[in-house]
Amino acid sequence: MENEIDDFREKITPEKAQKMLKDEGMNVTLEEAKEILHFLRKLANIAVLKYLDKK
């Protein structure tokens, strides 16, 4: 499943995520922004799989 997530083109770059979080008052490093995006992609993938599995 991890490779499936990495195959998708990133629509939000770590730099853009870092700026978005900074604009909301949350200062994170570029590495932290990258990890946050990775986690959110995994979470979204799991949510979609669970939704499709229920049908």
PQR file with spaces between the fields and no chain letter, atoms N, CA, C, O and H, PARSE charges and radii, in Angstrom:
ATOM       1  N    MET     1       0.834   -1.194    0.000 -0.4000 1.5000
ATOM       2  CA   MET     1       0.000    0.000    0.000 -0.0000 2.0000
ATOM       3  C    MET     1       0.873    1.250    0.000  0.5500 1.7000
ATOM       4  O    MET     1       0.489    2.261   -0.589 -0.5500 1.4000
ATOM       5  N    GLU     2       2.004    1.209    0.627 -0.4000 1.5000
ATOM       6  CA   GLU     2       2.877    2.383    0.689 -0.0000 2.0000
ATOM       7  C    GLU     2       3.331    2.811   -0.703  0.5500 1.7000
ATOM       8  O    GLU     2       3.374    4.006   -0.998 -0.5500 1.4000
ATOM       9  H    GLU     2       2.316    0.388    1.105  0.4000 1.0000
ATOM      10  N    ASN     3       3.672    1.849   -1.564 -0.4000 1.5000
ATOM      11  CA   ASN     3       4.100    2.187   -2.919 -0.0000 2.0000
ATOM      12  C    ASN     3       2.976    2.826   -3.711  0.5500 1.7000
ATOM      13  O    ASN     3       3.222    3.705   -4.537 -0.5500 1.4000
ATOM      14  H    ASN     3       3.637    0.878   -1.324  0.4000 1.0000
ATOM      15  N    GLU     4       1.730    2.392   -3.469 -0.4000 1.5000
ATOM      16  CA   GLU     4       0.591    2.978   -4.163 -0.0000 2.0000
ATOM      17  C    GLU     4       0.478    4.463   -3.838  0.5500 1.7000
ATOM      18  O    GLU     4       0.192    5.275   -4.717 -0.5500 1.4000
ATOM      19  H    GLU     4       1.529    1.678   -2.798  0.4000 1.0000
ATOM      20  N    ILE     5       0.698    4.810   -2.595 -0.4000 1.5000
ATOM      21  CA   ILE     5       0.604    6.213   -2.177 -0.0000 2.0000
ATOM      22  C    ILE     5       1.709    7.028   -2.836  0.5500 1.7000
ATOM      23  O    ILE     5       1.461    8.139   -3.305 -0.5500 1.4000
ATOM      24  H    ILE     5       0.931    4.150   -1.880  0.4000 1.0000
ATOM      25  N    ASP     6       2.908    6.499   -2.878 -0.4000 1.5000
ATOM      26  CA   ASP     6       4.034    7.230   -3.442 -0.0000 2.0000
ATOM      27  C    ASP     6       3.936    7.376   -4.951  0.5500 1.7000
ATOM      28  O    ASP     6       4.588    8.253   -5.518 -0.5500 1.4000
ATOM      29  H    ASP     6       3.110    5.596   -2.497  0.4000 1.0000
ATOM      30  N    ASP     7       3.138    6.541   -5.626 -0.4000 1.5000
ATOM      31  CA   ASP     7       3.005    6.603   -7.077 -0.0000 2.0000
ATOM      32  C    ASP     7       2.215    7.823   -7.535  0.5500 1.7000
ATOM      33  O    ASP     7       2.385    8.276   -8.667 -0.5500 1.4000
ATOM      34  H    ASP     7       2.609    5.828   -5.166  0.4000 1.0000
ATOM      35  N    PHE     8       1.363    8.357   -6.684 -0.4000 1.5000
ATOM      36  CA   PHE     8       0.540    9.493   -7.071 -0.0000 2.0000
ATOM      37  C    PHE     8       1.363   10.776   -7.090  0.5500 1.7000
ATOM      38  O    PHE     8       2.254   10.976   -6.264 -0.5500 1.4000
ATOM      39  H    PHE     8       1.225    7.989   -5.764  0.4000 1.0000
ATOM      40  N    ARG     9       1.048   11.628   -8.037 -0.4000 1.5000
ATOM      41  CA   ARG     9       1.707   12.940   -8.105 -0.0000 2.0000
ATOM      42  C    ARG     9       1.252   13.774   -6.916  0.5500 1.7000
ATOM      43  O    ARG     9       0.071   13.791   -6.569 -0.5500 1.4000
ATOM      44  H    ARG     9       0.325   11.465   -8.708  0.4000 1.0000
ATOM      45  N    GLU    10       2.183   14.450   -6.308 -0.4000 1.5000
ATOM      46  CA   GLU    10       1.858   15.293   -5.167 -0.0000 2.0000
ATOM      47  C    GLU    10       1.208   16.575   -5.655  0.5500 1.7000
ATOM      48  O    GLU    10       1.787   17.309   -6.456 -0.5500 1.4000
ATOM      49  H    GLU    10       3.142   14.436   -6.589  0.4000 1.0000
ATOM      50  N    LYS    11       0.011   16.840   -5.172 -0.4000 1.5000
ATOM      51  CA   LYS    11      -0.672   18.077   -5.532 -0.0000 2.0000
ATOM      52  C    LYS    11      -0.318   19.178   -4.545  0.5500 1.7000
ATOM      53  O    LYS    11      -0.304   20.357   -4.898 -0.5500 1.4000
ATOM      54  H    LYS    11      -0.460   16.244   -4.522  0.4000 1.0000
ATOM      55  N    ILE    12      -0.034   18.795   -3.320 -0.4000 1.5000
ATOM      56  CA   ILE    12       0.418   19.758   -2.318 -0.0000 2.0000
ATOM      57  C    ILE    12       1.850   19.379   -1.961  0.5500 1.7000
ATOM      58  O    ILE    12       2.101   18.300   -1.425 -0.5500 1.4000
ATOM      59  H    ILE    12      -0.044   17.837   -3.033  0.4000 1.0000
ATOM      60  N    THR    13       2.764   20.255   -2.254 -0.4000 1.5000
ATOM      61  CA   THR    13       4.164   19.995   -1.961 -0.0000 2.0000
ATOM      62  C    THR    13       4.431   20.231   -0.473  0.5500 1.7000
ATOM      63  O    THR    13       3.665   20.932    0.190 -0.5500 1.4000
ATOM      64  H    THR    13       2.560   21.132   -2.689  0.4000 1.0000
ATOM      65  N    PRO    14       5.501   19.656    0.050 -0.5600 1.5000
ATOM      66  CA   PRO    14       5.848   19.929    1.447  0.2800 2.0000
ATOM      67  C    PRO    14       6.050   21.431    1.699  0.5500 1.7000
ATOM      68  O    PRO    14       5.704   21.940    2.765 -0.5500 1.4000
ATOM      69  N    GLU    15       6.607   22.124    0.716 -0.4000 1.5000
ATOM      70  CA   GLU    15       6.801   23.570    0.868 -0.0000 2.0000
ATOM      71  C    GLU    15       5.464   24.301    0.982  0.5500 1.7000
ATOM      72  O    GLU    15       5.310   25.204    1.804 -0.5500 1.4000
ATOM      73  H    GLU    15       6.888   21.710   -0.150  0.4000 1.0000
ATOM      74  N    LYS    16       4.494   23.901    0.144 -0.4000 1.5000
ATOM      75  CA   LYS    16       3.177   24.536    0.195 -0.0000 2.0000
ATOM      76  C    LYS    16       2.474   24.192    1.512  0.5500 1.7000
ATOM      77  O    LYS    16       1.835   25.051    2.121 -0.5500 1.4000
ATOM      78  H    LYS    16       4.619   23.168   -0.524  0.4000 1.0000
ATOM      79  N    ALA    17       2.592   22.943    1.945 -0.4000 1.5000
ATOM      80  CA   ALA    17       1.988   22.539    3.214 -0.0000 2.0000
ATOM      81  C    ALA    17       2.607   23.318    4.374  0.5500 1.7000
ATOM      82  O    ALA    17       1.904   23.749    5.287 -0.5500 1.4000
ATOM      83  H    ALA    17       3.111   22.245    1.451  0.4000 1.0000
ATOM      84  N    GLN    18       3.931   23.494    4.329 -0.4000 1.5000
ATOM      85  CA   GLN    18       4.624   24.248    5.374 -0.0000 2.0000
ATOM      86  C    GLN    18       4.096   25.677    5.427  0.5500 1.7000
ATOM      87  O    GLN    18       3.855   26.213    6.509 -0.5500 1.4000
ATOM      88  H    GLN    18       4.503   23.143    3.587  0.4000 1.0000
ATOM      89  N    LYS    19       3.916   26.294    4.260 -0.4000 1.5000
ATOM      90  CA   LYS    19       3.404   27.667    4.215 -0.0000 2.0000
ATOM      91  C    LYS    19       1.957   27.729    4.723  0.5500 1.7000
ATOM      92  O    LYS    19       1.592   28.639    5.467 -0.5500 1.4000
ATOM      93  H    LYS    19       4.112   25.859    3.382  0.4000 1.0000
ATOM      94  N    MET    20       1.144   26.754    4.313 -0.4000 1.5000
ATOM      95  CA   MET    20      -0.258   26.733    4.754 -0.0000 2.0000
ATOM      96  C    MET    20      -0.336   26.608    6.278  0.5500 1.7000
ATOM      97  O    MET    20      -1.133   27.285    6.927 -0.5500 1.4000
ATOM      98  H    MET    20       1.440   26.015    3.708  0.4000 1.0000
ATOM      99  N    LEU    21       0.494   25.743    6.829 -0.4000 1.5000
ATOM     100  CA   LEU    21       0.494   25.566    8.284 -0.0000 2.0000
ATOM     101  C    LEU    21       1.026   26.811    8.990  0.5500 1.7000
ATOM     102  O    LEU    21       0.520   27.198   10.043 -0.5500 1.4000
ATOM     103  H    LEU    21       1.141   25.193    6.302  0.4000 1.0000
ATOM     104  N    LYS    22       2.046   27.432    8.407 -0.4000 1.5000
ATOM     105  CA   LYS    22       2.594   28.653    9.006 -0.0000 2.0000
ATOM     106  C    LYS    22       1.542   29.764    9.010  0.5500 1.7000
ATOM     107  O    LYS    22       1.432   30.520    9.976 -0.5500 1.4000
ATOM     108  H    LYS    22       2.457   27.117    7.551  0.4000 1.0000
ATOM     109  N    ASP    23       0.773   29.857    7.928 -0.4000 1.5000
ATOM     110  CA   ASP    23      -0.294   30.860    7.849 -0.0000 2.0000
ATOM     111  C    ASP    23      -1.352   30.651    8.929  0.5500 1.7000
ATOM     112  O    ASP    23      -2.045   31.592    9.315 -0.5500 1.4000
ATOM     113  H    ASP    23       0.862   29.243    7.143  0.4000 1.0000
ATOM     114  N    GLU    24      -1.472   29.420    9.412 -0.4000 1.5000
ATOM     115  CA   GLU    24      -2.428   29.106   10.476 -0.0000 2.0000
ATOM     116  C    GLU    24      -1.780   29.154   11.862  0.5500 1.7000
ATOM     117  O    GLU    24      -2.408   28.810   12.864 -0.5500 1.4000
ATOM     118  H    GLU    24      -0.909   28.656    9.098  0.4000 1.0000
ATOM     119  N    GLY    25      -0.515   29.585   11.906 -0.4000 1.5000
ATOM     120  CA   GLY    25       0.164   29.749   13.187 -0.0000 2.0000
ATOM     121  C    GLY    25       0.908   28.519   13.677  0.5500 1.7000
ATOM     122  O    GLY    25       1.295   28.452   14.844 -0.5500 1.4000
ATOM     123  H    GLY    25      -0.005   29.864   11.092  0.4000 1.0000
ATOM     124  N    MET    26       1.113   27.549   12.803 -0.4000 1.5000
ATOM     125  CA   MET    26       1.815   26.319   13.203 -0.0000 2.0000
ATOM     126  C    MET    26       3.131   26.230   12.450  0.5500 1.7000
ATOM     127  O    MET    26       3.147   25.963   11.248 -0.5500 1.4000
ATOM     128  H    MET    26       0.799   27.603   11.855  0.4000 1.0000
ATOM     129  N    ASN    27       4.225   26.450   13.147 -0.4000 1.5000
ATOM     130  CA   ASN    27       5.534   26.402   12.506 -0.0000 2.0000
ATOM     131  C    ASN    27       6.073   24.979   12.526  0.5500 1.7000
ATOM     132  O    ASN    27       6.262   24.379   13.584 -0.5500 1.4000
ATOM     133  H    ASN    27       4.212   26.667   14.123  0.4000 1.0000
ATOM     134  N    VAL    28       6.317   24.449   11.317 -0.4000 1.5000
ATOM     135  CA   VAL    28       6.865   23.098   11.178 -0.0000 2.0000
ATOM     136  C    VAL    28       8.049   23.154   10.224  0.5500 1.7000
ATOM     137  O    VAL    28       8.147   24.044    9.379 -0.5500 1.4000
ATOM     138  H    VAL    28       6.163   24.935   10.457  0.4000 1.0000
ATOM     139  N    THR    29       8.940   22.191   10.374 -0.4000 1.5000
ATOM     140  CA   THR    29      10.061   22.105    9.446 -0.0000 2.0000
ATOM     141  C    THR    29       9.568   21.476    8.145  0.5500 1.7000
ATOM     142  O    THR    29       8.463   20.937    8.075 -0.5500 1.4000
ATOM     143  H    THR    29       8.861   21.468   11.060  0.4000 1.0000
ATOM     144  N    LEU    30      10.403   21.558    7.131 -0.4000 1.5000
ATOM     145  CA   LEU    30      10.064   20.958    5.850 -0.0000 2.0000
ATOM     146  C    LEU    30       9.906   19.443    5.993  0.5500 1.7000
ATOM     147  O    LEU    30       9.018   18.845    5.385 -0.5500 1.4000
ATOM     148  H    LEU    30      11.301   21.995    7.188  0.4000 1.0000
ATOM     149  N    GLU    31      10.763   18.837    6.790 -0.4000 1.5000
ATOM     150  CA   GLU    31      10.672   17.383    7.021 -0.0000 2.0000
ATOM     151  C    GLU    31       9.370   17.029    7.734  0.5500 1.7000
ATOM     152  O    GLU    31       8.731   16.032    7.398 -0.5500 1.4000
ATOM     153  H    GLU    31      11.484   19.323    7.283  0.4000 1.0000
ATOM     154  N    GLU    32       8.977   17.834    8.711 -0.4000 1.5000
ATOM     155  CA   GLU    32       7.710   17.586    9.411 -0.0000 2.0000
ATOM     156  C    GLU    32       6.530   17.734    8.469  0.5500 1.7000
ATOM     157  O    GLU    32       5.586   16.946    8.529 -0.5500 1.4000
ATOM     158  H    GLU    32       9.496   18.644    8.984  0.4000 1.0000
ATOM     159  N    ALA    33       6.571   18.737    7.597 -0.4000 1.5000
ATOM     160  CA   ALA    33       5.497   18.934    6.618 -0.0000 2.0000
ATOM     161  C    ALA    33       5.399   17.729    5.690  0.5500 1.7000
ATOM     162  O    ALA    33       4.303   17.297    5.335 -0.5500 1.4000
ATOM     163  H    ALA    33       7.338   19.377    7.548  0.4000 1.0000
ATOM     164  N    LYS    34       6.542   17.194    5.305 -0.4000 1.5000
ATOM     165  CA   LYS    34       6.570   16.007    4.443 -0.0000 2.0000
ATOM     166  C    LYS    34       5.926   14.815    5.152  0.5500 1.7000
ATOM     167  O    LYS    34       5.138   14.083    4.554 -0.5500 1.4000
ATOM     168  H    LYS    34       7.433   17.544    5.594  0.4000 1.0000
ATOM     169  N    GLU    35       6.264   14.627    6.419 -0.4000 1.5000
ATOM     170  CA   GLU    35       5.696   13.522    7.198 -0.0000 2.0000
ATOM     171  C    GLU    35       4.191   13.698    7.398  0.5500 1.7000
ATOM     172  O    GLU    35       3.435   12.729    7.337 -0.5500 1.4000
ATOM     173  H    GLU    35       6.904   15.221    6.904  0.4000 1.0000
ATOM     174  N    ILE    36       3.763   14.927    7.634 -0.4000 1.5000
ATOM     175  CA   ILE    36       2.329   15.202    7.794 -0.0000 2.0000
ATOM     176  C    ILE    36       1.582   14.849    6.514  0.5500 1.7000
ATOM     177  O    ILE    36       0.531   14.211    6.569 -0.5500 1.4000
ATOM     178  H    ILE    36       4.377   15.715    7.684  0.4000 1.0000
ATOM     179  N    LEU    37       2.112   15.255    5.364 -0.4000 1.5000
ATOM     180  CA   LEU    37       1.472   14.936    4.089 -0.0000 2.0000
ATOM     181  C    LEU    37       1.424   13.432    3.858  0.5500 1.7000
ATOM     182  O    LEU    37       0.417   12.905    3.386 -0.5500 1.4000
ATOM     183  H    LEU    37       2.966   15.774    5.319  0.4000 1.0000
ATOM     184  N    HIS    38       2.494   12.752    4.182 -0.4000 1.5000
ATOM     185  CA   HIS    38       2.536   11.302    4.011 -0.0000 2.0000
ATOM     186  C    HIS    38       1.458   10.637    4.873  0.5500 1.7000
ATOM     187  O    HIS    38       0.747    9.746    4.408 -0.5500 1.4000
ATOM     188  H    HIS    38       3.313   13.181    4.565  0.4000 1.0000
ATOM     189  N    PHE    39       1.342   11.071    6.114 -0.4000 1.5000
ATOM     190  CA   PHE    39       0.328   10.532    7.013 -0.0000 2.0000
ATOM     191  C    PHE    39      -1.080   10.805    6.496  0.5500 1.7000
ATOM     192  O    PHE    39      -1.934    9.918    6.521 -0.5500 1.4000
ATOM     193  H    PHE    39       1.919   11.795    6.492  0.4000 1.0000
ATOM     194  N    LEU    40      -1.324   12.021    6.030 -0.4000 1.5000
ATOM     195  CA   LEU    40      -2.654   12.363    5.530 -0.0000 2.0000
ATOM     196  C    LEU    40      -3.021   11.560    4.286  0.5500 1.7000
ATOM     197  O    LEU    40      -4.177   11.178    4.109 -0.5500 1.4000
ATOM     198  H    LEU    40      -0.631   12.742    6.010  0.4000 1.0000
ATOM     199  N    ARG    41      -2.035   11.305    3.424 -0.4000 1.5000
ATOM     200  CA   ARG    41      -2.296   10.479    2.240 -0.0000 2.0000
ATOM     201  C    ARG    41      -2.644    9.045    2.641  0.5500 1.7000
ATOM     202  O    ARG    41      -3.555    8.440    2.076 -0.5500 1.4000
ATOM     203  H    ARG    41      -1.095   11.615    3.568  0.4000 1.0000
ATOM     204  N    LYS    42      -1.920    8.511    3.612 -0.4000 1.5000
ATOM     205  CA   LYS    42      -2.217    7.159    4.099 -0.0000 2.0000
ATOM     206  C    LYS    42      -3.621    7.112    4.701  0.5500 1.7000
ATOM     207  O    LYS    42      -4.388    6.186    4.436 -0.5500 1.4000
ATOM     208  H    LYS    42      -1.180    9.002    4.071  0.4000 1.0000
ATOM     209  N    LEU    43      -3.946    8.107    5.504 -0.4000 1.5000
ATOM     210  CA   LEU    43      -5.251    8.165    6.145 -0.0000 2.0000
ATOM     211  C    LEU    43      -6.371    8.266    5.108  0.5500 1.7000
ATOM     212  O    LEU    43      -7.395    7.593    5.225 -0.5500 1.4000
ATOM     213  H    LEU    43      -3.323    8.860    5.719  0.4000 1.0000
ATOM     214  N    ALA    44      -6.171    9.108    4.095 -0.4000 1.5000
ATOM     215  CA   ALA    44      -7.172    9.254    3.036 -0.0000 2.0000
ATOM     216  C    ALA    44      -7.340    7.947    2.270  0.5500 1.7000
ATOM     217  O    ALA    44      -8.462    7.561    1.939 -0.5500 1.4000
ATOM     218  H    ALA    44      -5.340    9.655    4.000  0.4000 1.0000
ATOM     219  N    ASN    45      -6.250    7.273    1.990 -0.4000 1.5000
ATOM     220  CA   ASN    45      -6.308    6.009    1.274 -0.0000 2.0000
ATOM     221  C    ASN    45      -7.079    4.962    2.072  0.5500 1.7000
ATOM     222  O    ASN    45      -7.892    4.227    1.512 -0.5500 1.4000
ATOM     223  H    ASN    45      -5.339    7.586    2.258  0.4000 1.0000
ATOM     224  N    ILE    46      -6.827    4.891    3.369 -0.4000 1.5000
ATOM     225  CA   ILE    46      -7.535    3.948    4.226 -0.0000 2.0000
ATOM     226  C    ILE    46      -9.026    4.268    4.256  0.5500 1.7000
ATOM     227  O    ILE    46      -9.858    3.365    4.180 -0.5500 1.4000
ATOM     228  H    ILE    46      -6.167    5.487    3.824  0.4000 1.0000
ATOM     229  N    ALA    47      -9.364    5.549    4.366 -0.4000 1.5000
ATOM     230  CA   ALA    47     -10.772    5.954    4.407 -0.0000 2.0000
ATOM     231  C    ALA    47     -11.490    5.564    3.122  0.5500 1.7000
ATOM     232  O    ALA    47     -12.621    5.080    3.170 -0.5500 1.4000
ATOM     233  H    ALA    47      -8.688    6.283    4.428  0.4000 1.0000
ATOM     234  N    VAL    48     -10.858    5.764    1.990 -0.4000 1.5000
ATOM     235  CA   VAL    48     -11.474    5.409    0.707 -0.0000 2.0000
ATOM     236  C    VAL    48     -11.640    3.895    0.609  0.5500 1.7000
ATOM     237  O    VAL    48     -12.692    3.406    0.196 -0.5500 1.4000
ATOM     238  H    VAL    48      -9.939    6.156    1.951  0.4000 1.0000
ATOM     239  N    LEU    49     -10.609    3.162    0.986 -0.4000 1.5000
ATOM     240  CA   LEU    49     -10.710    1.695    0.935 -0.0000 2.0000
ATOM     241  C    LEU    49     -11.815    1.170    1.833  0.5500 1.7000
ATOM     242  O    LEU    49     -12.550    0.263    1.441 -0.5500 1.4000
ATOM     243  H    LEU    49      -9.754    3.559    1.322  0.4000 1.0000
ATOM     244  N    LYS    50     -11.943    1.718    3.020 -0.4000 1.5000
ATOM     245  CA   LYS    50     -13.015    1.293    3.944 -0.0000 2.0000
ATOM     246  C    LYS    50     -14.381    1.638    3.374  0.5500 1.7000
ATOM     247  O    LYS    50     -15.318    0.848    3.487 -0.5500 1.4000
ATOM     248  H    LYS    50     -11.346    2.454    3.339  0.4000 1.0000
ATOM     249  N    TYR    51     -14.502    2.813    2.762 -0.4000 1.5000
ATOM     250  CA   TYR    51     -15.782    3.226    2.176 -0.0000 2.0000
ATOM     251  C    TYR    51     -16.165    2.282    1.031  0.5500 1.7000
ATOM     252  O    TYR    51     -17.310    1.840    0.940 -0.5500 1.4000
ATOM     253  H    TYR    51     -13.740    3.455    2.671  0.4000 1.0000
ATOM     254  N    LEU    52     -15.217    1.984    0.174 -0.4000 1.5000
ATOM     255  CA   LEU    52     -15.496    1.109   -0.967 -0.0000 2.0000
ATOM     256  C    LEU    52     -15.759   -0.323   -0.520  0.5500 1.7000
ATOM     257  O    LEU    52     -16.508   -1.048   -1.176 -0.5500 1.4000
ATOM     258  H    LEU    52     -14.286    2.343    0.248  0.4000 1.0000
ATOM     259  N    ASP    53     -15.159   -0.733    0.574 -0.4000 1.5000
ATOM     260  CA   ASP    53     -15.347   -2.084    1.083 -0.0000 2.0000
ATOM     261  C    ASP    53     -16.755   -2.282    1.633  0.5500 1.7000
ATOM     262  O    ASP    53     -17.267   -3.402    1.625 -0.5500 1.4000
ATOM     263  H    ASP    53     -14.550   -0.144    1.106  0.4000 1.0000
ATOM     264  N    LYS    54     -17.387   -1.213    2.108 -0.4000 1.5000
ATOM     265  CA   LYS    54     -18.732   -1.297    2.677 -0.0000 2.0000
ATOM     266  C    LYS    54     -19.795   -1.458    1.600  0.5500 1.7000
ATOM     267  O    LYS    54     -20.897   -1.923    1.890 -0.5500 1.4000
ATOM     268  H    LYS    54     -16.971   -0.303    2.114  0.4000 1.0000
ATOM     269  N    LYS    55     -19.490   -1.087    0.376 -0.4000 1.5000
ATOM     270  CA   LYS    55     -20.487   -1.135   -0.704 -0.0000 2.0000
ATOM     271  C    LYS    55     -20.625   -2.501   -1.291  0.5500 1.7000
ATOM     272  O    LYS    55     -21.423   -2.702   -2.207 -0.5500 1.4000
ATOM     273  H    LYS    55     -18.595   -0.710    0.140  0.4000 1.0000
